[in-house]
Amino acid sequence: MPGRSSQRTVRADAQRNIETLVRTARDVFATSGVEAPMREIAEKAGVGVGTIYRNFPQRSDLIAAVFRSEVDACADAAASLAEAFPPGEALDRWMQRYVDFIVAKRGLAAALHSGDPAFEALPAYFDSRFEPALQRLLDAAVTAGEIRPDANPYDLLRAVASLCMPSSDGNPSAARRLVALLVDGLRYRAAGPQGAAGGAAHTPG
């Protein structure tokens, strides 16, 4: 009977296989689309096709796993940016990171809205990861007096997604400019570091 250490090794190996498959599928989908042959993904991941189907019985299961991994990476970037930069800059950088996420995932839109049951839980997962991440960045920027206090993460996330709609060709440059303007608008009427209302100073003479 296998010991606990060997069982843990098997589980660790299986988990590494899954992570490798998801990373590989992400790259293949980005270049070849979500209809890319499973054999191509398996070969690039260094596993057999059967390994894919044992872990992801349907193509949609693999697509959903790729999407969740990308959501996690983008959401987790908020904490990393908050540690590395001042609050206002961390917010700026994360919003641009979110632009990259939206534009990169535009190619998956048809699959994600196909009605496949594998995708039903993704919108809630999206909100559960992104809204708290953005809320923490907003709270820090408000506390630092860098943005106005009435910014809502739900509204901002959807505003950015709307601004990215013209970027379906995969070029985020226009969306980046628009989102930078959106974030800059949050600075209007910010309290400022001393608690003075930034917008109140601009009164007619």
C-alpha positions as CSV (number, residue, x, y, z in Angstrom):
1,M,0.0,0.0,0.0
2,P,1.5,3.3,-1.0
3,G,2.7,5.6,1.9
4,R,1.4,9.1,2.4
5,S,4.6,10.7,1.0
6,S,4.2,8.8,-2.3
7,Q,0.5,9.8,-2.5
8,R,1.5,13.4,-1.9
9,T,4.1,13.2,-4.7
10,V,1.5,11.8,-7.1
11,R,-0.9,14.6,-6.2
12,A,1.9,17.2,-6.6
13,D,2.8,15.8,-10.0
14,A,-0.9,15.8,-11.1
15,Q,-1.2,19.4,-10.0
16,R,1.9,20.4,-11.9
17,N,0.5,18.7,-15.0
18,I,-2.7,20.7,-14.7
19,E,-0.9,24.0,-14.2
20,T,1.3,23.3,-17.2
21,L,-1.7,22.4,-19.3
22,V,-3.5,25.6,-18.4
23,R,-0.4,27.8,-19.1
24,T,0.2,26.0,-22.4
25,A,-3.5,26.2,-23.4
26,R,-3.4,29.9,-22.6
27,D,-0.5,30.5,-25.0
28,V,-2.0,28.3,-27.7
29,F,-5.4,29.9,-27.5
30,A,-3.8,33.3,-27.8
31,T,-2.1,32.4,-31.0
32,S,-4.3,29.8,-32.6
33,G,-7.7,30.5,-31.0
34,V,-9.8,28.4,-28.7
35,E,-10.5,25.8,-31.4
36,A,-6.8,24.9,-31.6
37,P,-6.3,21.1,-31.7
38,M,-6.0,19.5,-28.3
39,R,-3.1,17.4,-29.7
40,E,-1.2,20.7,-30.2
41,I,-1.7,21.7,-26.6
42,A,-0.7,18.3,-25.3
43,E,2.5,18.2,-27.4
44,K,3.6,21.6,-26.3
45,A,2.8,20.7,-22.7
46,G,4.8,17.5,-22.9
47,V,1.8,15.3,-22.0
48,G,-0.5,12.9,-23.7
49,V,-3.9,13.9,-25.1
50,G,-5.5,11.6,-22.6
51,T,-4.0,13.7,-19.7
52,I,-6.0,16.7,-21.0
53,Y,-9.2,14.8,-21.2
54,R,-8.8,13.2,-17.8
55,N,-8.5,16.7,-16.3
56,F,-10.7,18.6,-18.7
57,P,-13.4,16.3,-20.2
58,Q,-14.7,19.1,-22.5
59,R,-12.9,21.8,-24.4
60,S,-15.0,24.3,-22.5
61,D,-13.6,23.0,-19.2
62,L,-10.1,23.9,-20.3
63,I,-11.2,27.3,-21.6
64,A,-12.9,28.1,-18.3
65,A,-9.7,27.0,-16.4
66,V,-7.6,29.3,-18.6
67,F,-10.0,32.2,-18.0
68,R,-9.9,31.7,-14.2
69,S,-6.1,31.5,-14.2
70,E,-5.9,34.8,-16.0
71,V,-8.5,36.4,-13.7
72,D,-6.4,35.3,-10.7
73,A,-3.2,36.7,-12.2
74,C,-4.7,40.0,-12.9
75,A,-6.4,40.3,-9.5
76,D,-3.3,39.2,-7.6
77,A,-1.3,41.9,-9.5
78,A,-3.2,44.5,-7.4
79,A,-1.6,43.5,-4.2
80,S,1.9,43.4,-5.8
81,L,1.4,46.8,-7.3
82,A,0.2,48.2,-4.0
83,E,3.4,47.0,-2.3
84,A,5.7,48.4,-5.0
85,F,4.1,51.8,-5.8
86,P,2.3,54.8,-4.1
87,P,-1.5,54.4,-4.0
88,G,-2.3,56.6,-7.0
89,E,0.3,55.0,-9.2
90,A,-0.6,51.5,-8.1
91,L,-4.2,52.3,-9.2
92,D,-3.1,53.7,-12.5
93,R,-0.9,50.6,-13.3
94,W,-3.5,48.1,-12.3
95,M,-6.2,49.7,-14.4
96,Q,-3.8,49.4,-17.4
97,R,-3.2,45.8,-16.4
98,Y,-6.9,45.3,-16.5
99,V,-7.1,46.8,-20.0
100,D,-4.5,44.2,-21.1
101,F,-6.7,41.5,-19.6
102,I,-9.9,42.7,-21.3
103,V,-8.3,43.1,-24.7
104,A,-6.5,39.8,-24.5
105,K,-9.7,38.0,-23.6
106,R,-11.7,39.6,-26.3
107,G,-11.0,36.6,-28.5
108,L,-12.7,34.3,-25.9
109,A,-15.8,36.4,-25.8
110,A,-17.8,34.2,-28.3
111,A,-16.9,31.1,-26.4
112,L,-17.6,32.6,-23.0
113,H,-21.1,33.7,-24.1
114,S,-22.0,30.5,-25.9
115,G,-24.3,29.3,-23.2
116,D,-22.1,26.4,-22.3
117,P,-22.7,25.4,-18.6
118,A,-18.9,25.3,-18.0
119,F,-19.0,29.1,-18.3
120,E,-22.0,29.9,-16.1
121,A,-20.0,30.5,-12.9
122,L,-17.4,32.7,-14.6
123,P,-19.1,36.1,-14.3
124,A,-19.5,35.7,-10.5
125,Y,-15.9,34.5,-10.3
126,F,-14.8,37.6,-12.2
127,D,-16.6,39.9,-9.8
128,S,-15.5,38.0,-6.7
129,R,-11.8,38.5,-7.6
130,F,-11.7,41.9,-9.3
131,E,-14.1,44.0,-7.2
132,P,-12.3,43.4,-3.9
133,A,-8.9,43.9,-5.6
134,L,-9.9,47.2,-7.1
135,Q,-11.7,48.3,-3.9
136,R,-8.5,47.9,-1.9
137,L,-6.6,50.1,-4.4
138,L,-9.3,52.7,-4.4
139,D,-9.5,52.8,-0.6
140,A,-5.7,53.3,-0.4
141,A,-5.8,56.1,-3.0
142,V,-8.7,57.8,-1.2
143,T,-6.9,57.6,2.1
144,A,-3.8,59.1,0.5
145,G,-6.0,61.9,-0.8
146,E,-5.2,61.1,-4.4
147,I,-8.7,60.3,-5.7
148,R,-12.3,61.3,-4.9
149,P,-14.1,59.0,-2.4
150,D,-17.1,58.1,-4.5
151,A,-15.5,55.7,-7.0
152,N,-17.2,52.4,-7.2
153,P,-15.3,49.3,-8.3
154,Y,-18.3,47.7,-10.0
155,D,-18.9,50.8,-12.2
156,L,-15.2,51.3,-13.0
157,L,-14.7,47.7,-14.1
158,R,-17.6,47.9,-16.5
159,A,-16.6,51.3,-17.7
160,V,-13.2,50.0,-18.6
161,A,-14.7,47.0,-20.4
162,S,-16.8,49.4,-22.4
163,L,-13.9,51.6,-23.3
164,C,-12.0,48.5,-24.5
165,M,-14.8,47.4,-26.9
166,P,-13.2,49.2,-29.9
167,S,-10.0,47.2,-29.2
168,S,-11.3,44.0,-30.6
169,D,-8.3,43.9,-33.0
170,G,-6.0,43.3,-30.0
171,N,-4.4,46.7,-30.1
172,P,-5.0,48.3,-26.6
173,S,-3.4,51.7,-27.3
174,A,-6.7,53.6,-27.7
175,A,-8.2,51.9,-24.7
176,R,-5.1,52.7,-22.6
177,R,-5.5,56.4,-23.4
178,L,-9.2,56.4,-22.6
179,V,-8.7,54.5,-19.3
180,A,-5.9,56.9,-18.3
181,L,-8.3,59.8,-18.8
182,L,-11.0,57.9,-16.8
183,V,-8.6,57.4,-13.9
184,D,-7.4,61.0,-14.1
185,G,-11.0,62.1,-13.7
186,L,-11.1,60.3,-10.3
187,R,-8.6,62.9,-9.1
188,Y,-11.1,65.7,-9.5
189,R,-12.3,66.8,-6.0
190,A,-9.8,64.5,-4.3
191,A,-9.3,65.5,-0.7
192,G,-5.6,66.0,-1.1
193,P,-2.9,65.1,1.5
194,Q,-3.9,67.9,3.8
195,G,-7.6,67.2,3.6
196,A,-8.4,70.2,1.4
197,A,-10.8,69.5,-1.4
198,G,-8.9,69.6,-4.6
199,G,-12.0,70.6,-6.7
200,A,-13.0,73.4,-4.2
201,A,-9.8,75.3,-5.0
202,H,-10.9,75.9,-8.6
203,T,-13.6,78.5,-7.9
204,P,-14.3,81.5,-10.1
205,G,-12.4,84.7,-9.1
